[in-house]
Amino acid sequence: MKITKKLIQDIVRAEHTLQGLYVAMGDYIDFPLLKLPTAGPPATTKELSSLKAYLVKKHLMLPASYASFLMVSNGIKDFGPGSGDSLSLLSIQELMTPPRQSQLRMYPSLSRFNIARGETLEFIAFDPDTLAEGEMEVVSVSAIGEEVRHKNFTEFLFAHLKTVNLQIKYAKARKLKQSKKKI
């Protein structure tokens, strides 16, 4: 499994499809401004060098899987779920800004290397305490503190795509059920 431009396009396309289904079913009636995900351009060599220097100062390393992602897309704005509280996979510039103070207090280790944030307490980070073979676990933390862990960033992206595709499947089934009720 490898991070490619096609994988990033598939994730963005799946998120668009899912959000379109939710809108069609009236699920986003309270959200006047639907935020569709947008992949950033590839990171430049200068941006990657800046990130590596920033991480060295923090006694961290750049996982190979995440470097591969950045070479394809320097972040993804509004990376799921598409309402006003969507997360964004941070660009290199955004990644170098500190997280919320509450996160620093509650998750001191995970706060060291955030890779996604939004408008809520939810975030995604690398866990520096799990360094193995040049990779770190990716930890998704929900707004209520539930954690989901993935072996590395590549595994995280493929798991995310699989989850969104399952949500599409269930949303289509629900939409079909709704349309049959109208008949």
Secondary structure, 3 states (H helix, E strand, C coil): CCCCHHHHHHHHHHHHHHHHHHHHCCCCCCCCCCCCCEECCCCCHHHHHHHHHHHHHCCCCCCHHHHHHHHHCCCEECCCCCCCCCCEECCHHHHCCCCCHHHHHHCCCHHHHEEEECCCCCEEEEEEEEEECCEEEEEEECCCCCEEEECCHHHHHHHHHHHHHHHHHHHHHHHHHHHHHHC
